[in-house]
Amino acid sequence: MTMEPEAPLGQRIAGIAFPEAGTLAARVIHRYHAAGTSGRREVTRQSRRRRLVPAAAVAVVLLGAIVAGSGMGPALANSSLISPVVAGLLRIMGLSPSQDRVTPLAVSATSAGQTISVLAGYADSTRTVTVLQVSPSGAEPVAPTLTDGSGSALPSASVAPGPQGHMILSFGPLGHPSPGPNSLTLRIDTLRDFAAGKGAGGAVKQVSGEWVLHFSLPYENDALPTPPPGQLGRVTVTFTFVAASSTSVHVRFVTAGATLNDLFDLPSIQPSCDAGGRCAAPPPPGGAPFLYQLLDPTGRPVGDMVNGNPSGKGEGQEGSVRVEWETLYARGAPGTYHLVVTWNGNRLERDIQVR
C-alpha cells in the first residue's frame, strides 16, 4: 500500500491516510509528509504502475459517500454522542462508532483565539486515533504530540483534514496499554492556517499558542496470529503484524533479498542476434513485477482503504534489499481471508482467519 497529493497521511490525506494505518492510516499521511521533503518517489501498485488519488481528495470523496449514504443511519443511532462528520472521518480510518470501542470525548483548550476540541478517540494494537475540531479557523496542528501516563510520546503523528475544521490525528500504538482507561495528553503549540493564505514570503500563516488536552481511552487488542514467513524465489517475506477491526483488516510485512527496482523493474529480455544482424524472436517474459492482494472468503480481491507505503512501492532506503509494506483493507463478512503475494513467477499464499 501510496499517493502523490500535496502535503497530507502534516500532509493531506484521505486515505485516511489512511490505515488501520500507517497504521496506516495515518502513518501514510505522516510518511507522505516525510517523503515530500526529500522528493516524491514514483508510485507503483497493482500490475505495473499507477498513482493513487491524493489523500485529501480521497478523504473528501469517501466522507461524502459515507455521510450521504443510507448505511450510516444504524451506526449513528447507536452512537448518538458522535456527530455524522466525526463518524464519517472515523469510517475513513476503518472504524465504526457502533462496533468499535470509539470513545466520545468533550475536551477543549483555548489559546491565541483558537479553540481545539477533542471529540472522539480510539486505541488499538497498531494506532491511537483522535478526532479534533479547530475553531474558528479550522487551522491544522503542526507537529502535535501525544504522551501516555508515563510521559512517553507515541510515534508517527499525522494529520488528515476533514470538513468544518474537523481532522483526524493518528499516532502509533500505546507502549504499555492497560485494558482499562489509558491516560493521554495531547499537546499542540503551532497551527498552520491554510485558509489565511500565504504571507509576503510565500509561507502559510502560522498561529502560536499553547493547547494541552487531557483525556483517557480504552485499549482494543485486535491483533491476529501472524502468518509464517515464506519465499518468493530469493526474496523472503516475513509477516510482522495482522489485525482486524469490525470494518478493516490491517497487514504489515517485510520483503528481504531484493530492492524496489528488483521487485518492480524487471529487466527486459532482448532477442539474440548474430554477426549478420539476424535476430531470433525474443523468449517469453521471465516473470511479473511484485504484487500482493487480499482475497475475501468468496475469493474476490478486497479493496485497500489506506496504503501505508509512501511511494506505493514500500518503505525502504534507496538500494536497500529490505522493504516494509503495509495496507489497511476494508473487510467484509467474517471468514478465511487469503493473502496472495507474487513476484517474477513465484507465488506465496497465506490464510487469515477473521471473526
KABELCOR-V207536 format. One record per residue. N is the residue number from 1. RES is the residue in one small letter. OMEGA is omega in radians with two decimals (none if undefined). Layout:
n: {N | N}
res: {RES | RES}
omega: {OMEGA | OMEGA}
This chain:
n: {1 | 2 | 3 | 4 | 5 | 6 | 7 | 8 | 9 | 10 | 11 | 12 | 13 | 14 | 15 | 16 | 17 | 18 | 19 | 20 | 21 | 22 | 23 | 24 | 25 | 26 | 27 | 28 | 29 | 30 | 31 | 32 | 33 | 34 | 35 | 36 | 37 | 38 | 39 | 40 | 41 | 42 | 43 | 44 | 45 | 46 | 47 | 48 | 49 | 50 | 51 | 52 | 53 | 54 | 55 | 56 | 57 | 58 | 59 | 60 | 61 | 62 | 63 | 64 | 65 | 66 | 67 | 68 | 69 | 70 | 71 | 72 | 73 | 74 | 75 | 76 | 77 | 78 | 79 | 80 | 81 | 82 | 83 | 84 | 85 | 86 | 87 | 88 | 89 | 90 | 91 | 92 | 93 | 94 | 95 | 96 | 97 | 98 | 99 | 100 | 101 | 102 | 103 | 104 | 105 | 106 | 107 | 108 | 109 | 110 | 111 | 112 | 113 | 114 | 115 | 116 | 117 | 118 | 119 | 120 | 121 | 122 | 123 | 124 | 125 | 126 | 127 | 128 | 129 | 130 | 131 | 132 | 133 | 134 | 135 | 136 | 137 | 138 | 139 | 140 | 141 | 142 | 143 | 144 | 145 | 146 | 147 | 148 | 149 | 150 | 151 | 152 | 153 | 154 | 155 | 156 | 157 | 158 | 159 | 160 | 161 | 162 | 163 | 164 | 165 | 166 | 167 | 168 | 169 | 170 | 171 | 172 | 173 | 174 | 175 | 176 | 177 | 178 | 179 | 180 | 181 | 182 | 183 | 184 | 185 | 186 | 187 | 188 | 189 | 190 | 191 | 192 | 193 | 194 | 195 | 196 | 197 | 198 | 199 | 200 | 201 | 202 | 203 | 204 | 205 | 206 | 207 | 208 | 209 | 210 | 211 | 212 | 213 | 214 | 215 | 216 | 217 | 218 | 219 | 220 | 221 | 222 | 223 | 224 | 225 | 226 | 227 | 228 | 229 | 230 | 231 | 232 | 233 | 234 | 235 | 236 | 237 | 238 | 239 | 240 | 241 | 242 | 243 | 244 | 245 | 246 | 247 | 248 | 249 | 250 | 251 | 252 | 253 | 254 | 255 | 256 | 257 | 258 | 259 | 260 | 261 | 262 | 263 | 264 | 265 | 266 | 267 | 268 | 269 | 270 | 271 | 272 | 273 | 274 | 275 | 276 | 277 | 278 | 279 | 280 | 281 | 282 | 283 | 284 | 285 | 286 | 287 | 288 | 289 | 290 | 291 | 292 | 293 | 294 | 295 | 296 | 297 | 298 | 299 | 300 | 301 | 302 | 303 | 304 | 305 | 306 | 307 | 308 | 309 | 310 | 311 | 312 | 313 | 314 | 315 | 316 | 317 | 318 | 319 | 320 | 321 | 322 | 323 | 324 | 325 | 326 | 327 | 328 | 329 | 330 | 331 | 332 | 333 | 334 | 335 | 336 | 337 | 338 | 339 | 340 | 341 | 342 | 343 | 344 | 345 | 346 | 347 | 348 | 349 | 350 | 351 | 352 | 353 | 354 | 355}
res: {m | t | m | e | p | e | a | p | l | g | q | r | i | a | g | i | a | f | p | e | a | g | t | l | a | a | r | v | i | h | r | y | h | a | a | g | t | s | g | r | r | e | v | t | r | q | s | r | r | r | r | l | v | p | a | a | a | v | a | v | v | l | l | g | a | i | v | a | g | s | g | m | g | p | a | l | a | n | s | s | l | i | s | p | v | v | a | g | l | l | r | i | m | g | l | s | p | s | q | d | r | v | t | p | l | a | v | s | a | t | s | a | g | q | t | i | s | v | l | a | g | y | a | d | s | t | r | t | v | t | v | l | q | v | s | p | s | g | a | e | p | v | a | p | t | l | t | d | g | s | g | s | a | l | p | s | a | s | v | a | p | g | p | q | g | h | m | i | l | s | f | g | p | l | g | h | p | s | p | g | p | n | s | l | t | l | r | i | d | t | l | r | d | f | a | a | g | k | g | a | g | g | a | v | k | q | v | s | g | e | w | v | l | h | f | s | l | p | y | e | n | d | a | l | p | t | p | p | p | g | q | l | g | r | v | t | v | t | f | t | f | v | a | a | s | s | t | s | v | h | v | r | f | v | t | a | g | a | t | l | n | d | l | f | d | l | p | s | i | q | p | s | c | d | a | g | g | r | c | a | a | p | p | p | p | g | g | a | p | f | l | y | q | l | l | d | p | t | g | r | p | v | g | d | m | v | n | g | n | p | s | g | k | g | e | g | q | e | g | s | v | r | v | e | w | e | t | l | y | a | r | g | a | p | g | t | y | h | l | v | v | t | w | n | g | n | r | l | e | r | d | i | q | v | r}
omega: {none | -2.94 | 3.13 | 3.12 | 3.00 | -2.98 | 3.03 | none | none | 3.12 | -3.06 | -3.06 | 3.01 | 3.14 | 2.86 | none | -1.16 | none | none | 0.20 | -3.05 | none | -3.04 | -3.06 | -2.95 | 3.04 | -3.14 | -3.14 | -3.12 | -3.11 | 3.14 | 3.14 | -3.11 | -3.14 | -3.09 | -3.10 | -3.08 | -3.12 | -3.08 | 3.13 | -3.10 | -3.10 | 3.08 | 3.11 | -3.12 | -2.99 | -3.04 | -3.10 | 3.02 | 3.13 | 3.13 | 3.12 | 3.11 | -3.08 | -3.09 | -3.14 | 3.11 | -3.11 | -3.12 | -3.13 | -3.12 | -3.11 | 3.13 | -3.13 | -3.11 | -3.08 | -3.10 | -3.05 | -3.12 | -3.09 | -3.09 | -3.04 | -3.10 | -3.13 | -3.11 | 3.12 | 3.12 | -3.09 | -3.01 | -3.14 | -3.14 | -3.06 | 3.10 | 3.14 | 3.13 | 3.13 | 3.12 | 3.11 | 3.14 | 3.13 | 3.04 | 3.11 | -3.12 | -3.10 | 3.08 | -3.13 | -3.11 | -3.06 | 3.10 | -3.09 | 3.07 | -3.09 | 3.01 | -3.11 | 3.10 | -3.10 | -3.08 | 3.03 | -3.11 | 3.09 | 3.08 | 3.10 | -3.13 | 3.10 | 3.07 | -3.13 | 3.01 | -3.00 | -3.13 | 3.13 | -3.12 | 3.11 | 3.04 | -3.00 | -3.13 | -3.03 | 3.02 | -2.97 | 3.01 | 3.05 | -3.10 | 2.89 | 3.09 | -3.13 | 0.11 | -2.95 | -3.03 | -3.12 | -3.10 | 3.07 | 3.05 | 3.10 | 3.07 | 3.08 | 3.09 | -3.11 | 3.12 | -3.07 | 3.13 | -3.10 | 3.13 | -3.12 | 3.07 | -3.07 | 2.91 | 3.07 | 3.07 | -3.07 | 3.07 | -3.08 | 3.07 | -3.10 | 3.01 | 3.11 | 3.11 | 3.09 | 3.07 | 2.94 | -3.14 | -3.13 | 3.05 | -3.09 | 3.05 | -3.12 | -3.11 | -3.05 | 2.99 | -3.13 | 3.11 | -3.14 | 3.06 | -3.10 | -3.12 | 3.09 | 3.10 | 3.14 | 3.11 | 3.13 | 3.14 | 3.03 | 3.08 | -3.02 | -3.12 | -3.09 | -3.12 | 3.13 | -3.11 | 3.12 | -3.09 | -3.13 | 3.14 | -3.12 | 3.07 | -3.12 | 3.09 | 3.13 | 3.14 | 3.13 | 3.12 | 3.14 | 3.14 | -3.06 | -3.11 | 3.09 | -3.13 | 3.10 | 2.98 | -3.08 | 3.13 | 3.12 | -3.06 | -3.11 | 3.09 | 3.08 | -3.12 | 3.12 | 3.11 | 3.12 | 3.12 | -3.07 | 2.92 | -3.02 | -3.13 | -3.07 | 3.07 | 3.11 | -3.13 | 3.13 | -3.04 | -3.14 | 3.01 | 3.11 | 3.12 | 3.00 | -3.13 | -3.07 | -3.06 | 2.98 | -3.06 | -3.09 | 2.99 | 3.04 | -3.10 | 2.97 | 3.14 | 3.11 | 3.12 | 3.07 | 3.07 | 3.10 | 3.09 | -3.07 | -3.00 | -3.05 | -3.14 | -3.12 | 3.08 | -3.11 | -3.09 | 3.08 | 3.11 | -3.09 | 3.11 | -3.08 | -3.14 | 3.11 | 3.10 | -3.05 | 3.06 | 3.10 | -3.12 | 3.09 | 3.13 | 3.14 | -3.08 | -3.13 | -3.11 | 3.13 | -3.11 | 3.12 | 3.01 | 3.13 | 3.11 | 3.12 | 3.14 | -3.09 | 3.10 | -3.13 | -3.13 | 3.10 | 3.12 | 3.11 | 3.10 | -3.14 | -3.13 | 3.10 | -3.00 | -3.13 | -2.99 | -3.13 | -3.04 | -3.11 | -3.11 | -3.08 | -3.14 | 3.12 | 3.11 | 3.11 | -3.13 | 3.09 | 3.06 | -3.06 | 3.14 | -3.11 | -3.11 | 3.12 | 3.01 | -3.11 | 3.05 | -3.08 | 3.06 | -3.10 | 3.05 | -3.14 | -3.13 | 3.06 | -2.99 | 3.11 | -3.09 | 3.12 | -3.13 | 3.07 | 2.96 | 3.11 | 3.13 | -3.06 | 3.10 | -3.11 | 3.11 | 3.11 | 3.07 | -3.14 | -3.11 | -3.12 | none}
